[in-house]
Amino acid sequence: MRPTIGSTEDGDRALRERGLIDFVTRAVNALPLLRAGALTWLASAESADPEWAQRFGVRTCSLEHQQGSRRDVRRCGIKAMKASLTPPARVRAHGQPPLLSATRPEVPRHWASLVAREPERTAPADLNDKTRMRAWFADRGLPVPVGEVVAAQSLSHPALVRGLGSPFVAQRPVGSGGLGTYLVRTDAELRAARAREPAAGDWLISEFLDGTALNFHGFVGMDGSVGVTRPSVQFAGLPEAGFEFGAYCGCDFQAPQRVSAIAMERAREAVERVGAGLAGRGYRGVFGVDLIVRGDSVAVLELNARPQSSTWLLGEIERAQGHVPLLNRHALERQGRRTSGEHDPAPAPGVQLAVRHTGRTAVVTTAPRSGVYALDGDRLVWRRAGAGLLECAEGECAAVGLPTRGAELETGASLGMLVTASAATGPDGKVLNEHGARLTAAFRELFALSAKETEEAAG
């Protein structure tokens, strides 16, 4: 039996031996694997930063590059991206096929011949449905919001208000990043939500819990053991960053220190029970759980049986502390290598904030360079190259995942991600603080956009 991998160096070495392809929406989601030198190819919806190919020795391809435009990745979807992203000819001629890193195990047919598949331990399909997920939580005695499943044709605003109060939350059963989640105050808002989701059959309707949104990372090892590591306060619906209610737009791994110790212990126990349930159903690897905390009370909202949008940032913190990042352990164990690691629950500095384009479809006429920046008054000034949190000194931020000059930005498309050790919001993650507001405004000023001419206007 091969030895258990427990050090960063051994983890990096084992990953480099494999030669992996990864599929992600944002290239930064794969950063822990890139830092390990694990990836041969990185396929993404949004283009990777231009300097990363040389920096990490990885070949890249993206839907953004192939189509010449950047979309809202939540609407693009990982499955749609894989179906549309054609492997370049040089991938087909690459020789020995690399393995899939298994952060997203599904492989489209037109990529399958390039990837040597190994057995995967993936999430039960029914747990991708929020209505079944909520029932699964309740069956395990976990606290959940009061709610009900309602068929689209039976939605009645007066009846729902009588049962759940106002406002309430309406969600379509399948969606990520807050897509398909609506805060409903009026009958008009309920009708608007239905109009935006015409394909939704049943809806999950829940009471609105106005608290602090937490996300915990957990890990199920090959032997079925469950570990729970540090949580983050989640950001959602920050209008200055271009996000509507429920839409995920970042997190802060330091902020949970301000949450009630009783609530944190209850949340950790709930996540351990979720992990035990996953382990019993054969899942192995990274998972995440979203919860709402109000005072000392906790409610479990959602399970993500996969790497999350914040897993890469957790990996930056873990690598800085000398641990094998959870994402890398996920890839190794999916390839049959046993790993071990500390599940440190302590808060640590680490913030990411996504910023979106909110106007009409536009073309980027001026784009900043990715890397490390610092605020000088109300301006962001480029300091040096850098890929993430590990390159940032105190008071600095990294700007990553930026569109390039000439790219077309659709409404809702990402302008990029800001990464820093400094708090960008208030303690509950609901409002940008002064630093976060200045950072976001200065970041937007780095871009120049021109409205795209329609065919009629051009004619």
Disulfide bonds with the S-S distance in Angstrom:
none
